[in-house]
Amino acid sequence: MPAKSKAQQKAAGAALAAKRGEMPKSKLKGASRDMEKSMSENQLEELAETKRKKLADKKS
């Protein structure tokens, strides 16, 4: 499932980095913290790799 907004795509990228150990989990906030706990690495990858060109800034 592709990301629906740039904010969602960015949060998924941060959660993915934490899940892989590239960034400490303590630095996560809000949606990215919840995503890291509840989603698999494959799901996060799918959201994070969404092209940003046609995405809204925030989901309405």
Residue, then its C-alpha position, 0 to 999 in steps of 0.5 A: m500500500p503506497a503512502k497517502s501523504k508526504a508526512q506518512q511517507k516520512a514517518a515510515g522512513a524514520a520508523l524503518a530506520a529505527k527498526r533496522g537499527e540505523m537510528p535509536k528508537s528513542k528518537l521516534k515521536g508520534a506516528s513513526r513510533d506507532m508504525e515501528k511497533s505495529m508494522s513489519e519491515n516490509q510494510l514500512e519499506e512499501l510506505a517509505e519507497t512511495k514517490r513523493k511527487k504527487l503526494a499531498d503534504k498532509k492527509s486530509 
